[in-house]
């Protein structure tokens, strides 16, 4: 690649991972595949995955309990523009 202004070669940017779309069913298959490969390649990773799942379930439980004990008021919903048709 050459710069059009002075003809000096410029560096190729390479493949940028943030521009590769990973969405929908393909993204799910990709994600599950990466997790399976990591678990097969790094047997210690199963403990990390188990800990992450347990921690995630715990966080979800705490958040749900907090919402149950502290329900949102109508004023909060209006401030957030949630549940209101304009």
PDB file with SEQRES, HELIX, SHEET and CRYST1 records, atoms N, CA, C and O in Angstrom:
SEQRES   1 A   86  UNK UNK UNK UNK UNK UNK UNK UNK UNK UNK UNK UNK UNK          
SEQRES   2 A   86  UNK UNK UNK UNK UNK UNK UNK UNK UNK UNK UNK UNK UNK          
SEQRES   3 A   86  UNK UNK UNK UNK UNK UNK UNK UNK UNK UNK UNK UNK UNK          
SEQRES   4 A   86  UNK UNK UNK UNK UNK UNK UNK UNK UNK UNK UNK UNK UNK          
SEQRES   5 A   86  UNK UNK UNK UNK UNK UNK UNK UNK UNK UNK UNK UNK UNK          
SEQRES   6 A   86  UNK UNK UNK UNK UNK UNK UNK UNK UNK UNK UNK UNK UNK          
SEQRES   7 A   86  UNK UNK UNK UNK UNK UNK UNK UNK                              
HELIX    1 AA1 UNK A   17  UNK A   19  5                                   3    
HELIX    2 AA2 UNK A   24  UNK A   41  1                                  18    
HELIX    3 AA3 UNK A   45  UNK A   69  1                                  25    
HELIX    4 AA4 UNK A   74  UNK A   79  1                                   6    
CRYST1    1.000    1.000    1.000  90.00  90.00  90.00 P 1           1          
ATOM      1  N   UNK A   1       0.850  -1.175   0.000  1.00  0.00           N  
ATOM      2  CA  UNK A   1       0.000   0.000   0.000  1.00  0.00           C  
ATOM      3  C   UNK A   1       0.893   1.234   0.000  1.00  0.00           C  
ATOM      4  O   UNK A   1       1.896   1.289   0.711  1.00  0.00           O  
ATOM      5  N   UNK A   2       0.524   2.202  -0.790  1.00  0.00           N  
ATOM      6  CA  UNK A   2       1.296   3.434  -0.849  1.00  0.00           C  
ATOM      7  C   UNK A   2       0.414   4.615  -0.542  1.00  0.00           C  
ATOM      8  O   UNK A   2      -0.759   4.659  -0.912  1.00  0.00           O  
ATOM      9  N   UNK A   3       0.992   5.549   0.128  1.00  0.00           N  
ATOM     10  CA  UNK A   3       0.312   6.798   0.406  1.00  0.00           C  
ATOM     11  C   UNK A   3       0.227   7.583  -0.893  1.00  0.00           C  
ATOM     12  O   UNK A   3       1.243   7.766  -1.564  1.00  0.00           O  
ATOM     13  N   UNK A   4      -0.942   8.044  -1.258  1.00  0.00           N  
ATOM     14  CA  UNK A   4      -1.116   8.741  -2.530  1.00  0.00           C  
ATOM     15  C   UNK A   4      -0.415  10.087  -2.565  1.00  0.00           C  
ATOM     16  O   UNK A   4      -0.059  10.567  -3.641  1.00  0.00           O  
ATOM     17  N   UNK A   5      -0.212  10.697  -1.424  1.00  0.00           N  
ATOM     18  CA  UNK A   5       0.370  12.038  -1.405  1.00  0.00           C  
ATOM     19  C   UNK A   5       1.857  12.027  -1.769  1.00  0.00           C  
ATOM     20  O   UNK A   5       2.294  12.822  -2.601  1.00  0.00           O  
ATOM     21  N   UNK A   6       2.639  11.130  -1.151  1.00  0.00           N  
ATOM     22  CA  UNK A   6       4.073  11.157  -1.408  1.00  0.00           C  
ATOM     23  C   UNK A   6       4.634   9.834  -1.913  1.00  0.00           C  
ATOM     24  O   UNK A   6       5.841   9.741  -2.139  1.00  0.00           O  
ATOM     25  N   UNK A   7       3.813   8.815  -2.099  1.00  0.00           N  
ATOM     26  CA  UNK A   7       4.263   7.544  -2.640  1.00  0.00           C  
ATOM     27  C   UNK A   7       5.027   6.676  -1.654  1.00  0.00           C  
ATOM     28  O   UNK A   7       5.577   5.645  -2.042  1.00  0.00           O  
ATOM     29  N   UNK A   8       5.074   7.071  -0.383  1.00  0.00           N  
ATOM     30  CA  UNK A   8       5.786   6.301   0.633  1.00  0.00           C  
ATOM     31  C   UNK A   8       4.897   5.139   1.065  1.00  0.00           C  
ATOM     32  O   UNK A   8       3.718   5.336   1.361  1.00  0.00           O  
ATOM     33  N   UNK A   9       5.461   3.918   1.104  1.00  0.00           N  
ATOM     34  CA  UNK A   9       4.643   2.774   1.539  1.00  0.00           C  
ATOM     35  C   UNK A   9       4.149   2.969   2.968  1.00  0.00           C  
ATOM     36  O   UNK A   9       4.896   3.407   3.844  1.00  0.00           O  
ATOM     37  N   UNK A  10       2.897   2.642   3.184  1.00  0.00           N  
ATOM     38  CA  UNK A  10       2.316   2.710   4.523  1.00  0.00           C  
ATOM     39  C   UNK A  10       2.084   1.295   5.036  1.00  0.00           C  
ATOM     40  O   UNK A  10       1.993   0.340   4.264  1.00  0.00           O  
ATOM     41  N   UNK A  11       1.994   1.189   6.312  1.00  0.00           N  
ATOM     42  CA  UNK A  11       1.806  -0.112   6.938  1.00  0.00           C  
ATOM     43  C   UNK A  11       0.359  -0.575   6.775  1.00  0.00           C  
ATOM     44  O   UNK A  11      -0.569   0.216   6.945  1.00  0.00           O  
ATOM     45  N   UNK A  12       0.164  -1.849   6.448  1.00  0.00           N  
ATOM     46  CA  UNK A  12      -1.174  -2.426   6.337  1.00  0.00           C  
ATOM     47  C   UNK A  12      -1.753  -2.567   7.740  1.00  0.00           C  
ATOM     48  O   UNK A  12      -1.053  -3.030   8.641  1.00  0.00           O  
ATOM     49  N   UNK A  13      -3.025  -2.177   7.954  1.00  0.00           N  
ATOM     50  CA  UNK A  13      -3.593  -2.233   9.299  1.00  0.00           C  
ATOM     51  C   UNK A  13      -3.822  -3.648   9.816  1.00  0.00           C  
ATOM     52  O   UNK A  13      -3.981  -3.841  11.022  1.00  0.00           O  
ATOM     53  N   UNK A  14      -3.841  -4.628   8.943  1.00  0.00           N  
ATOM     54  CA  UNK A  14      -4.074  -6.000   9.366  1.00  0.00           C  
ATOM     55  C   UNK A  14      -5.555  -6.258   9.641  1.00  0.00           C  
ATOM     56  O   UNK A  14      -6.409  -5.417   9.361  1.00  0.00           O  
ATOM     57  N   UNK A  15      -5.837  -7.420  10.184  1.00  0.00           N  
ATOM     58  CA  UNK A  15      -7.211  -7.790  10.501  1.00  0.00           C  
ATOM     59  C   UNK A  15      -7.562  -7.170  11.844  1.00  0.00           C  
ATOM     60  O   UNK A  15      -6.848  -7.355  12.829  1.00  0.00           O  
ATOM     61  N   UNK A  16      -8.650  -6.443  11.876  1.00  0.00           N  
ATOM     62  CA  UNK A  16      -9.105  -5.856  13.127  1.00  0.00           C  
ATOM     63  C   UNK A  16     -10.263  -6.691  13.653  1.00  0.00           C  
ATOM     64  O   UNK A  16     -11.314  -6.793  13.019  1.00  0.00           O  
ATOM     65  N   UNK A  17     -10.057  -7.279  14.810  1.00  0.00           N  
ATOM     66  CA  UNK A  17     -11.050  -8.195  15.371  1.00  0.00           C  
ATOM     67  C   UNK A  17     -12.356  -7.498  15.737  1.00  0.00           C  
ATOM     68  O   UNK A  17     -13.410  -8.135  15.735  1.00  0.00           O  
ATOM     69  N   UNK A  18     -12.311  -6.210  16.048  1.00  0.00           N  
ATOM     70  CA  UNK A  18     -13.531  -5.527  16.462  1.00  0.00           C  
ATOM     71  C   UNK A  18     -14.487  -5.289  15.293  1.00  0.00           C  
ATOM     72  O   UNK A  18     -15.629  -4.888  15.513  1.00  0.00           O  
ATOM     73  N   UNK A  19     -14.050  -5.525  14.067  1.00  0.00           N  
ATOM     74  CA  UNK A  19     -14.935  -5.335  12.919  1.00  0.00           C  
ATOM     75  C   UNK A  19     -15.515  -6.646  12.394  1.00  0.00           C  
ATOM     76  O   UNK A  19     -16.286  -6.631  11.435  1.00  0.00           O  
ATOM     77  N   UNK A  20     -15.162  -7.772  12.998  1.00  0.00           N  
ATOM     78  CA  UNK A  20     -15.701  -9.050  12.578  1.00  0.00           C  
ATOM     79  C   UNK A  20     -17.034  -9.263  13.293  1.00  0.00           C  
ATOM     80  O   UNK A  20     -17.067  -9.336  14.522  1.00  0.00           O  
ATOM     81  N   UNK A  21     -18.147  -9.364  12.535  1.00  0.00           N  
ATOM     82  CA  UNK A  21     -19.443  -9.513  13.194  1.00  0.00           C  
ATOM     83  C   UNK A  21     -19.619 -10.912  13.792  1.00  0.00           C  
ATOM     84  O   UNK A  21     -19.396 -11.919  13.120  1.00  0.00           O  
ATOM     85  N   UNK A  22     -20.018 -10.956  15.050  1.00  0.00           N  
ATOM     86  CA  UNK A  22     -20.311 -12.213  15.723  1.00  0.00           C  
ATOM     87  C   UNK A  22     -21.651 -12.014  16.413  1.00  0.00           C  
ATOM     88  O   UNK A  22     -21.714 -11.538  17.546  1.00  0.00           O  
ATOM     89  N   UNK A  23     -22.721 -12.383  15.719  1.00  0.00           N  
ATOM     90  CA  UNK A  23     -24.056 -12.174  16.269  1.00  0.00           C  
ATOM     91  C   UNK A  23     -24.957 -13.343  15.880  1.00  0.00           C  
ATOM     92  O   UNK A  23     -24.651 -14.100  14.959  1.00  0.00           O  
ATOM     93  N   UNK A  24     -26.059 -13.475  16.589  1.00  0.00           N  
ATOM     94  CA  UNK A  24     -27.054 -14.494  16.266  1.00  0.00           C  
ATOM     95  C   UNK A  24     -26.574 -15.895  16.590  1.00  0.00           C  
ATOM     96  O   UNK A  24     -25.796 -16.102  17.522  1.00  0.00           O  
ATOM     97  N   UNK A  25     -27.049 -16.853  15.809  1.00  0.00           N  
ATOM     98  CA  UNK A  25     -26.716 -18.261  16.026  1.00  0.00           C  
ATOM     99  C   UNK A  25     -25.228 -18.501  15.797  1.00  0.00           C  
ATOM    100  O   UNK A  25     -24.606 -19.284  16.516  1.00  0.00           O  
ATOM    101  N   UNK A  26     -24.657 -17.833  14.800  1.00  0.00           N  
ATOM    102  CA  UNK A  26     -23.224 -17.981  14.545  1.00  0.00           C  
ATOM    103  C   UNK A  26     -22.392 -17.538  15.730  1.00  0.00           C  
ATOM    104  O   UNK A  26     -21.394 -18.178  16.062  1.00  0.00           O  
ATOM    105  N   UNK A  27     -22.789 -16.454  16.368  1.00  0.00           N  
ATOM    106  CA  UNK A  27     -22.082 -15.966  17.546  1.00  0.00           C  
ATOM    107  C   UNK A  27     -22.192 -16.928  18.707  1.00  0.00           C  
ATOM    108  O   UNK A  27     -21.229 -17.129  19.447  1.00  0.00           O  
ATOM    109  N   UNK A  28     -23.364 -17.526  18.871  1.00  0.00           N  
ATOM    110  CA  UNK A  28     -23.563 -18.504  19.944  1.00  0.00           C  
ATOM    111  C   UNK A  28     -22.686 -19.733  19.719  1.00  0.00           C  
ATOM    112  O   UNK A  28     -22.031 -20.211  20.645  1.00  0.00           O  
ATOM    113  N   UNK A  29     -22.676 -20.244  18.486  1.00  0.00           N  
ATOM    114  CA  UNK A  29     -21.843 -21.407  18.160  1.00  0.00           C  
ATOM    115  C   UNK A  29     -20.368 -21.077  18.366  1.00  0.00           C  
ATOM    116  O   UNK A  29     -19.618 -21.884  18.914  1.00  0.00           O  
ATOM    117  N   UNK A  30     -19.956 -19.892  17.926  1.00  0.00           N  
ATOM    118  CA  UNK A  30     -18.572 -19.449  18.102  1.00  0.00           C  
ATOM    119  C   UNK A  30     -18.200 -19.389  19.585  1.00  0.00           C  
ATOM    120  O   UNK A  30     -17.142 -19.875  19.983  1.00  0.00           O  
ATOM    121  N   UNK A  31     -19.065 -18.799  20.390  1.00  0.00           N  
ATOM    122  CA  UNK A  31     -18.793 -18.658  21.819  1.00  0.00           C  
ATOM    123  C   UNK A  31     -18.715 -20.011  22.506  1.00  0.00           C  
ATOM    124  O   UNK A  31     -17.799 -20.253  23.292  1.00  0.00           O  
ATOM    125  N   UNK A  32     -19.655 -20.889  22.222  1.00  0.00           N  
ATOM    126  CA  UNK A  32     -19.642 -22.220  22.828  1.00  0.00           C  
ATOM    127  C   UNK A  32     -18.403 -22.986  22.387  1.00  0.00           C  
ATOM    128  O   UNK A  32     -17.789 -23.688  23.189  1.00  0.00           O  
ATOM    129  N   UNK A  33     -18.031 -22.854  21.111  1.00  0.00           N  
ATOM    130  CA  UNK A  33     -16.832 -23.525  20.606  1.00  0.00           C  
ATOM    131  C   UNK A  33     -15.576 -23.055  21.309  1.00  0.00           C  
ATOM    132  O   UNK A  33     -14.723 -23.867  21.667  1.00  0.00           O  
ATOM    133  N   UNK A  34     -15.451 -21.740  21.512  1.00  0.00           N  
ATOM    134  CA  UNK A  34     -14.276 -21.205  22.195  1.00  0.00           C  
ATOM    135  C   UNK A  34     -14.216 -21.701  23.640  1.00  0.00           C  
ATOM    136  O   UNK A  34     -13.141 -22.036  24.137  1.00  0.00           O  
ATOM    137  N   UNK A  35     -15.362 -21.750  24.310  1.00  0.00           N  
ATOM    138  CA  UNK A  35     -15.394 -22.236  25.700  1.00  0.00           C  
ATOM    139  C   UNK A  35     -14.998 -23.703  25.756  1.00  0.00           C  
ATOM    140  O   UNK A  35     -14.223 -24.098  26.627  1.00  0.00           O  
ATOM    141  N   UNK A  36     -15.519 -24.520  24.839  1.00  0.00           N  
ATOM    142  CA  UNK A  36     -15.189 -25.951  24.816  1.00  0.00           C  
ATOM    143  C   UNK A  36     -13.696 -26.147  24.536  1.00  0.00           C  
ATOM    144  O   UNK A  36     -13.045 -26.961  25.190  1.00  0.00           O  
ATOM    145  N   UNK A  37     -13.154 -25.403  23.566  1.00  0.00           N  
ATOM    146  CA  UNK A  37     -11.728 -25.520  23.268  1.00  0.00           C  
ATOM    147  C   UNK A  37     -10.872 -25.113  24.462  1.00  0.00           C  
ATOM    148  O   UNK A  37      -9.862 -25.754  24.753  1.00  0.00           O  
ATOM    149  N   UNK A  38     -11.274 -24.054  25.148  1.00  0.00           N  
ATOM    150  CA  UNK A  38     -10.525 -23.618  26.326  1.00  0.00           C  
ATOM    151  C   UNK A  38     -10.577 -24.677  27.421  1.00  0.00           C  
ATOM    152  O   UNK A  38      -9.577 -24.920  28.097  1.00  0.00           O  
ATOM    153  N   UNK A  39     -11.729 -25.306  27.600  1.00  0.00           N  
ATOM    154  CA  UNK A  39     -11.859 -26.332  28.636  1.00  0.00           C  
ATOM    155  C   UNK A  39     -11.053 -27.583  28.288  1.00  0.00           C  
ATOM    156  O   UNK A  39     -10.498 -28.234  29.174  1.00  0.00           O  
ATOM    157  N   UNK A  40     -10.989 -27.919  26.991  1.00  0.00           N  
ATOM    158  CA  UNK A  40     -10.205 -29.083  26.582  1.00  0.00           C  
ATOM    159  C   UNK A  40      -8.707 -28.793  26.630  1.00  0.00           C  
ATOM    160  O   UNK A  40      -7.912 -29.650  27.017  1.00  0.00           O  
ATOM    161  N   UNK A  41      -8.334 -27.585  26.236  1.00  0.00           N  
ATOM    162  CA  UNK A  41      -6.922 -27.238  26.198  1.00  0.00           C  
ATOM    163  C   UNK A  41      -6.340 -26.889  27.554  1.00  0.00           C  
ATOM    164  O   UNK A  41      -5.155 -27.113  27.799  1.00  0.00           O  
ATOM    165  N   UNK A  42      -7.149 -26.351  28.420  1.00  0.00           N  
ATOM    166  CA  UNK A  42      -6.699 -25.956  29.757  1.00  0.00           C  
ATOM    167  C   UNK A  42      -7.616 -26.601  30.794  1.00  0.00           C  
ATOM    168  O   UNK A  42      -8.630 -26.014  31.171  1.00  0.00           O  
ATOM    169  N   UNK A  43      -7.277 -27.784  31.252  1.00  0.00           N  
ATOM    170  CA  UNK A  43      -8.172 -28.477  32.198  1.00  0.00           C  
ATOM    171  C   UNK A  43      -8.453 -27.671  33.468  1.00  0.00           C  
ATOM    172  O   UNK A  43      -9.513 -27.827  34.073  1.00  0.00           O  
ATOM    173  N   UNK A  44      -7.527 -26.821  33.874  1.00  0.00           N  
ATOM    174  CA  UNK A  44      -7.752 -26.012  35.079  1.00  0.00           C  
ATOM    175  C   UNK A  44      -8.855 -24.986  34.835  1.00  0.00           C  
ATOM    176  O   UNK A  44      -9.435 -24.467  35.788  1.00  0.00           O  
ATOM    177  N   UNK A  45      -9.151 -24.686  33.566  1.00  0.00           N  
ATOM    178  CA  UNK A  45     -10.166 -23.681  33.232  1.00  0.00           C  
ATOM    179  C   UNK A  45     -11.565 -24.120  33.663  1.00  0.00           C  
ATOM    180  O   UNK A  45     -12.447 -23.281  33.845  1.00  0.00           O  
ATOM    181  N   UNK A  46     -11.775 -25.421  33.826  1.00  0.00           N  
ATOM    182  CA  UNK A  46     -13.105 -25.875  34.256  1.00  0.00           C  
ATOM    183  C   UNK A  46     -13.445 -25.331  35.635  1.00  0.00           C  
ATOM    184  O   UNK A  46     -14.610 -25.058  35.922  1.00  0.00           O  
ATOM    185  N   UNK A  47     -12.438 -25.170  36.494  1.00  0.00           N  
ATOM    186  CA  UNK A  47     -12.684 -24.620  37.820  1.00  0.00           C  
ATOM    187  C   UNK A  47     -13.002 -23.135  37.736  1.00  0.00           C  
ATOM    188  O   UNK A  47     -13.840 -22.629  38.482  1.00  0.00           O  
ATOM    189  N   UNK A  48     -12.334 -22.444  36.832  1.00  0.00           N  
ATOM    190  CA  UNK A  48     -12.636 -21.033  36.610  1.00  0.00           C  
ATOM    191  C   UNK A  48     -14.066 -20.871  36.103  1.00  0.00           C  
ATOM    192  O   UNK A  48     -14.798 -20.004  36.578  1.00  0.00           O  
ATOM    193  N   UNK A  49     -14.468 -21.706  35.134  1.00  0.00           N  
ATOM    194  CA  UNK A  49     -15.822 -21.650  34.589  1.00  0.00           C  
ATOM    195  C   UNK A  49     -16.849 -21.962  35.672  1.00  0.00           C  
ATOM    196  O   UNK A  49     -17.867 -21.279  35.785  1.00  0.00           O  
ATOM    197  N   UNK A  50     -16.579 -22.995  36.467  1.00  0.00           N  
ATOM    198  CA  UNK A  50     -17.518 -23.350  37.539  1.00  0.00           C  
ATOM    199  C   UNK A  50     -17.646 -22.198  38.541  1.00  0.00           C  
ATOM    200  O   UNK A  50     -18.751 -21.870  38.972  1.00  0.00           O  
ATOM    201  N   UNK A  51     -16.522 -21.588  38.907  1.00  0.00           N  
ATOM    202  CA  UNK A  51     -16.566 -20.460  39.832  1.00  0.00           C  
ATOM    203  C   UNK A  51     -17.307 -19.269  39.246  1.00  0.00           C  
ATOM    204  O   UNK A  51     -18.062 -18.596  39.948  1.00  0.00           O  
ATOM    205  N   UNK A  52     -17.092 -19.007  37.950  1.00  0.00           N  
ATOM    206  CA  UNK A  52     -17.772 -17.889  37.301  1.00  0.00           C  
ATOM    207  C   UNK A  52     -19.280 -18.124  37.245  1.00  0.00           C  
ATOM    208  O   UNK A  52     -20.058 -17.192  37.448  1.00  0.00           O  
ATOM    209  N   UNK A  53     -19.693 -19.344  36.974  1.00  0.00           N  
ATOM    210  CA  UNK A  53     -21.127 -19.656  36.931  1.00  0.00           C  
ATOM    211  C   UNK A  53     -21.742 -19.506  38.322  1.00  0.00           C  
ATOM    212  O   UNK A  53     -22.821 -18.932  38.466  1.00  0.00           O  
ATOM    213  N   UNK A  54     -21.066 -20.014  39.333  1.00  0.00           N  
ATOM    214  CA  UNK A  54     -21.585 -19.898  40.704  1.00  0.00           C  
ATOM    215  C   UNK A  54     -21.667 -18.434  41.123  1.00  0.00           C  
ATOM    216  O   UNK A  54     -22.663 -18.006  41.705  1.00  0.00           O  
ATOM    217  N   UNK A  55     -20.623 -17.669  40.828  1.00  0.00           N  
ATOM    218  CA  UNK A  55     -20.626 -16.245  41.152  1.00  0.00           C  
ATOM    219  C   UNK A  55     -21.729 -15.510  40.392  1.00  0.00           C  
ATOM    220  O   UNK A  55     -22.409 -14.653  40.957  1.00  0.00           O  
ATOM    221  N   UNK A  56     -21.906 -15.840  39.122  1.00  0.00           N  
ATOM    222  CA  UNK A  56     -22.956 -15.207  38.322  1.00  0.00           C  
ATOM    223  C   UNK A  56     -24.346 -15.496  38.863  1.00  0.00           C  
ATOM    224  O   UNK A  56     -25.188 -14.601  38.924  1.00  0.00           O  
ATOM    225  N   UNK A  57     -24.591 -16.737  39.255  1.00  0.00           N  
ATOM    226  CA  UNK A  57     -25.895 -17.101  39.827  1.00  0.00           C  
ATOM    227  C   UNK A  57     -26.104 -16.360  41.143  1.00  0.00           C  
ATOM    228  O   UNK A  57     -27.215 -15.922  41.440  1.00  0.00           O  
ATOM    229  N   UNK A  58     -25.044 -16.218  41.929  1.00  0.00           N  
ATOM    230  CA  UNK A  58     -25.149 -15.484  43.187  1.00  0.00           C  
ATOM    231  C   UNK A  58     -25.482 -14.009  42.964  1.00  0.00           C  
ATOM    232  O   UNK A  58     -26.319 -13.446  43.668  1.00  0.00           O  
ATOM    233  N   UNK A  59     -24.828 -13.388  41.987  1.00  0.00           N  
ATOM    234  CA  UNK A  59     -25.101 -11.980  41.688  1.00  0.00           C  
ATOM    235  C   UNK A  59     -26.535 -11.797  41.205  1.00  0.00           C  
ATOM    236  O   UNK A  59     -27.211 -10.848  41.602  1.00  0.00           O  
ATOM    237  N   UNK A  60     -26.997 -12.699  40.354  1.00  0.00           N  
ATOM    238  CA  UNK A  60     -28.386 -12.625  39.883  1.00  0.00           C  
ATOM    239  C   UNK A  60     -29.353 -12.752  41.058  1.00  0.00           C  
ATOM    240  O   UNK A  60     -30.341 -12.021  41.125  1.00  0.00           O  
ATOM    241  N   UNK A  61     -29.082 -13.665  41.975  1.00  0.00           N  
ATOM    242  CA  UNK A  61     -29.936 -13.833  43.146  1.00  0.00           C  
ATOM    243  C   UNK A  61     -29.989 -12.584  44.010  1.00  0.00           C  
ATOM    244  O   UNK A  61     -31.058 -12.184  44.470  1.00  0.00           O  
ATOM    245  N   UNK A  62     -28.827 -11.966  44.231  1.00  0.00           N  
ATOM    246  CA  UNK A  62     -28.781 -10.745  45.045  1.00  0.00           C  
ATOM    247  C   UNK A  62     -29.542  -9.615  44.355  1.00  0.00           C  
ATOM    248  O   UNK A  62     -30.301  -8.897  45.007  1.00  0.00           O  
ATOM    249  N   UNK A  63     -29.351  -9.448  43.057  1.00  0.00           N  
ATOM    250  CA  UNK A  63     -30.048  -8.387  42.328  1.00  0.00           C  
ATOM    251  C   UNK A  63     -31.566  -8.597  42.334  1.00  0.00           C  
ATOM    252  O   UNK A  63     -32.326  -7.645  42.510  1.00  0.00           O  
ATOM    253  N   UNK A  64     -31.999  -9.835  42.142  1.00  0.00           N  
ATOM    254  CA  UNK A  64     -33.449 -10.108  42.163  1.00  0.00           C  
ATOM    255  C   UNK A  64     -34.033  -9.872  43.549  1.00  0.00           C  
ATOM    256  O   UNK A  64     -35.129  -9.327  43.678  1.00  0.00           O  
ATOM    257  N   UNK A  65     -33.307 -10.280  44.584  1.00  0.00           N  
ATOM    258  CA  UNK A  65     -33.773 -10.056  45.954  1.00  0.00           C  
ATOM    259  C   UNK A  65     -33.848  -8.564  46.256  1.00  0.00           C  
ATOM    260  O   UNK A  65     -34.802  -8.106  46.886  1.00  0.00           O  
ATOM    261  N   UNK A  66     -32.841  -7.798  45.808  1.00  0.00           N  
ATOM    262  CA  UNK A  66     -32.851  -6.352  46.024  1.00  0.00           C  
ATOM    263  C   UNK A  66     -34.055  -5.709  45.346  1.00  0.00           C  
ATOM    264  O   UNK A  66     -34.718  -4.857  45.938  1.00  0.00           O  
ATOM    265  N   UNK A  67     -34.343  -6.110  44.107  1.00  0.00           N  
ATOM    266  CA  UNK A  67     -35.491  -5.553  43.381  1.00  0.00           C  
ATOM    267  C   UNK A  67     -36.812  -5.953  44.041  1.00  0.00           C  
ATOM    268  O   UNK A  67     -37.774  -5.185  44.025  1.00  0.00           O  
ATOM    269  N   UNK A  68     -36.857  -7.144  44.615  1.00  0.00           N  
ATOM    270  CA  UNK A  68     -38.083  -7.580  45.278  1.00  0.00           C  
ATOM    271  C   UNK A  68     -38.314  -6.779  46.559  1.00  0.00           C  
ATOM    272  O   UNK A  68     -39.451  -6.431  46.880  1.00  0.00           O  
ATOM    273  N   UNK A  69     -37.239  -6.487  47.287  1.00  0.00           N  
ATOM    274  CA  UNK A  69     -37.355  -5.740  48.531  1.00  0.00           C  
ATOM    275  C   UNK A  69     -37.471  -4.238  48.313  1.00  0.00           C  
ATOM    276  O   UNK A  69     -37.991  -3.528  49.173  1.00  0.00           O  
ATOM    277  N   UNK A  70     -36.992  -3.745  47.171  1.00  0.00           N  
ATOM    278  CA  UNK A  70     -37.027  -2.320  46.858  1.00  0.00           C  
ATOM    279  C   UNK A  70     -37.663  -2.103  45.487  1.00  0.00           C  
ATOM    280  O   UNK A  70     -36.961  -1.790  44.526  1.00  0.00           O  
ATOM    281  N   UNK A  71     -38.986  -2.267  45.384  1.00  0.00           N  
ATOM    282  CA  UNK A  71     -39.627  -2.098  44.071  1.00  0.00           C  
ATOM    283  C   UNK A  71     -39.537  -0.649  43.606  1.00  0.00           C  
ATOM    284  O   UNK A  71     -39.501   0.279  44.414  1.00  0.00           O  
ATOM    285  N   UNK A  72     -39.501  -0.477  42.295  1.00  0.00           N  
ATOM    286  CA  UNK A  72     -39.439   0.868  41.737  1.00  0.00           C  
ATOM    287  C   UNK A  72     -40.780   1.556  41.878  1.00  0.00           C  
ATOM    288  O   UNK A  72     -41.831   0.927  41.754  1.00  0.00           O  
ATOM    289  N   UNK A  73     -40.735   2.847  42.138  1.00  0.00           N  
ATOM    290  CA  UNK A  73     -41.958   3.628  42.255  1.00  0.00           C  
ATOM    291  C   UNK A  73     -42.339   4.187  40.898  1.00  0.00           C  
ATOM    292  O   UNK A  73     -41.554   4.128  39.952  1.00  0.00           O  
ATOM    293  N   UNK A  74     -43.538   4.725  40.804  1.00  0.00           N  
ATOM    294  CA  UNK A  74     -44.010   5.317  39.554  1.00  0.00           C  
ATOM    295  C   UNK A  74     -43.132   6.500  39.145  1.00  0.00           C  
ATOM    296  O   UNK A  74     -42.885   6.719  37.959  1.00  0.00           O  
ATOM    297  N   UNK A  75     -42.665   7.258  40.135  1.00  0.00           N  
ATOM    298  CA  UNK A  75     -41.809   8.414  39.845  1.00  0.00           C  
ATOM    299  C   UNK A  75     -40.505   7.953  39.196  1.00  0.00           C  
ATOM    300  O   UNK A  75     -40.046   8.567  38.233  1.00  0.00           O  
ATOM    301  N   UNK A  76     -39.904   6.883  39.711  1.00  0.00           N  
ATOM    302  CA  UNK A  76     -38.665   6.368  39.130  1.00  0.00           C  
ATOM    303  C   UNK A  76     -38.886   5.901  37.698  1.00  0.00           C  
ATOM    304  O   UNK A  76     -38.051   6.141  36.826  1.00  0.00           O  
ATOM    305  N   UNK A  77     -40.005   5.239  37.455  1.00  0.00           N  
ATOM    306  CA  UNK A  77     -40.295   4.757  36.103  1.00  0.00           C  
ATOM    307  C   UNK A  77     -40.497   5.918  35.135  1.00  0.00           C  
ATOM    308  O   UNK A  77     -40.063   5.844  33.986  1.00  0.00           O  
ATOM    309  N   UNK A  78     -41.150   6.989  35.585  1.00  0.00           N  
ATOM    310  CA  UNK A  78     -41.353   8.153  34.728  1.00  0.00           C  
ATOM    311  C   UNK A  78     -40.015   8.834  34.452  1.00  0.00           C  
ATOM    312  O   UNK A  78     -39.766   9.276  33.330  1.00  0.00           O  
ATOM    313  N   UNK A  79     -39.157   8.922  35.460  1.00  0.00           N  
ATOM    314  CA  UNK A  79     -37.853   9.534  35.275  1.00  0.00           C  
ATOM    315  C   UNK A  79     -37.000   8.764  34.278  1.00  0.00           C  
ATOM    316  O   UNK A  79     -36.204   9.356  33.549  1.00  0.00           O  
ATOM    317  N   UNK A  80     -37.164   7.453  34.244  1.00  0.00           N  
ATOM    318  CA  UNK A  80     -36.418   6.611  33.328  1.00  0.00           C  
ATOM    319  C   UNK A  80     -37.109   6.451  31.970  1.00  0.00           C  
ATOM    320  O   UNK A  80     -36.557   5.827  31.063  1.00  0.00           O  
ATOM    321  N   UNK A  81     -38.315   7.012  31.830  1.00  0.00           N  
ATOM    322  CA  UNK A  81     -39.130   6.858  30.609  1.00  0.00           C  
ATOM    323  C   UNK A  81     -39.404   5.377  30.308  1.00  0.00           C  
ATOM    324  O   UNK A  81     -39.331   4.941  29.159  1.00  0.00           O  
ATOM    325  N   UNK A  82     -39.716   4.627  31.350  1.00  0.00           N  
ATOM    326  CA  UNK A  82     -40.010   3.204  31.197  1.00  0.00           C  
ATOM    327  C   UNK A  82     -41.503   3.000  31.423  1.00  0.00           C  
ATOM    328  O   UNK A  82     -42.070   3.526  32.381  1.00  0.00           O  
ATOM    329  N   UNK A  83     -42.126   2.247  30.550  1.00  0.00           N  
ATOM    330  CA  UNK A  83     -43.523   1.901  30.719  1.00  0.00           C  
ATOM    331  C   UNK A  83     -44.482   3.039  30.456  1.00  0.00           C  
ATOM    332  O   UNK A  83     -45.625   3.008  30.914  1.00  0.00           O  
ATOM    333  N   UNK A  84     -44.041   4.032  29.734  1.00  0.00           N  
ATOM    334  CA  UNK A  84     -44.901   5.170  29.456  1.00  0.00           C  
ATOM    335  C   UNK A  84     -44.944   5.387  27.954  1.00  0.00           C  
ATOM    336  O   UNK A  84     -43.906   5.501  27.301  1.00  0.00           O  
ATOM    337  N   UNK A  85     -46.136   5.443  27.419  1.00  0.00           N  
ATOM    338  CA  UNK A  85     -46.315   5.710  26.001  1.00  0.00           C  
ATOM    339  C   UNK A  85     -46.417   7.204  25.756  1.00  0.00           C  
ATOM    340  O   UNK A  85     -47.158   7.898  26.451  1.00  0.00           O  
ATOM    341  N   UNK A  86     -45.677   7.706  24.771  1.00  0.00           N  
ATOM    342  CA  UNK A  86     -45.769   9.139  24.464  1.00  0.00           C  
ATOM    343  C   UNK A  86     -46.456   9.361  23.152  1.00  0.00           C  
ATOM    344  O   UNK A  86     -46.624  10.505  22.728  1.00  0.00           O  
TER     345      UNK A  86                                                      
END                                                                             
